[in-house]
Amino acid sequence: MKIICPICKSELIKKQKSYICFNKHNFDMSKSGYLNLTINKSNTGDNKEMVNSRTLFLETDSYLPLKDRLNKIINSYNKSSLLDLACGDGYYTKSFNIKNKFGIDLSKEAITYASKKDKSTFYLISSIFDLPFLDDSFDIVTTIFAPISKDEIYRVLNKNGLFILVTPGKNHLFNLKKIIYDKPYLNKEDKINIKNLTLIKTEKLEYSFKLNNNDSIKDLFTMTPYYYKTSKKDASKLDNINNLTINASFIISIYQKK
Ligand SMILES: C[S@@+](CC[C@H](N)C(=O)[O-])C[C@H]1O[C@@H](n2cnc3c(N)ncnc32)[C@H](O)[C@@H]1O
């Protein structure tokens, strides 16, 4: 898989522990093996607190059914290259049984964690809106609970390549929201259109899981976008909750580039 320079877009060639392009732009590998290709350092992705909470929550394996379902789907296509966009700490990326795997995220904390735990994937710090790959590079691109960089997804997918998108279903985390908000809302399940990609299949995965301690309930809340949108007063409603049954609802949409 050819990696390209974020500055001049020429190919980056590996020389010992660095990647260097024809125009001598130089990017060093980190000790844990990831490559930092950010040029605009003010874009940072999720902060340490969010990453820690997500990692601790995912370690409870409350989202294991989603990980298993994604693996089942991916294995059914028999493909050999995959790019996980906004991969976070690599919880899903690590599990994918694919020969050439790349994970990209803007969060240094997330990518540091991912690259230490998972040696089967090449992790990069980069924006998903300016991908450091040539056109037509990947058989599969995934986006799980993250912004959708539609143009770049189309550009880096091979002909007939698949884009797998996970978005929250209507009832996702509704009973957590019911505790925090006076008027909780259901998520919208609008169909997402992506130019030049055909939606070939949609699957819904719904189940409930139990969290038996306050830390895990707070971790789940902190890793969601609600954390930043909620007043301290509303957030404190979780302070004394130690047991909660939560509904998970995921929509998995599979698109194909023609
Ligand atoms: C909700 S998390 C999901 C992480 C992972 N896919 C998962 O489900 O565990 C969203 C991720 O998107 C990353 N992110 C947000 N904007 C980004 C961008 N422009 N480029 C790369 N990553 C981005 C954040 O740093 C964060 O790790």
The ligand as an ORCA input file, in Angstrom:
! r2SCAN-3c Opt
* xyz 0 1
  C     -16.654      8.157     18.593
  S     -14.959      7.878     18.251
  C     -15.024      6.302     17.455
  C     -13.715      5.574     17.493
  C     -13.774      4.143     16.931
  N     -14.218      4.111     15.563
  C     -14.656      3.293     17.821
  O     -15.840      3.122     17.465
  O     -14.179      2.821     18.858
  C     -14.639      9.024     16.958
  C     -13.167      9.098     16.570
  O     -13.061     10.000     15.461
  C     -11.806     10.662     15.570
  N     -11.872     11.821     14.655
  C     -12.747     12.868     14.698
  N     -12.522     13.698     13.661
  C     -11.501     13.155     12.930
  C     -10.810     13.548     11.740
  N     -11.126     14.656     11.070
  N      -9.812     12.755     11.286
  C      -9.464     11.618     11.950
  N     -10.083     11.196     13.084
  C     -11.096     11.957     13.572
  C     -11.711     10.962     17.051
  O     -10.386     11.255     17.470
  C     -12.251      9.650     17.651
  O     -11.224      8.734     17.904
*
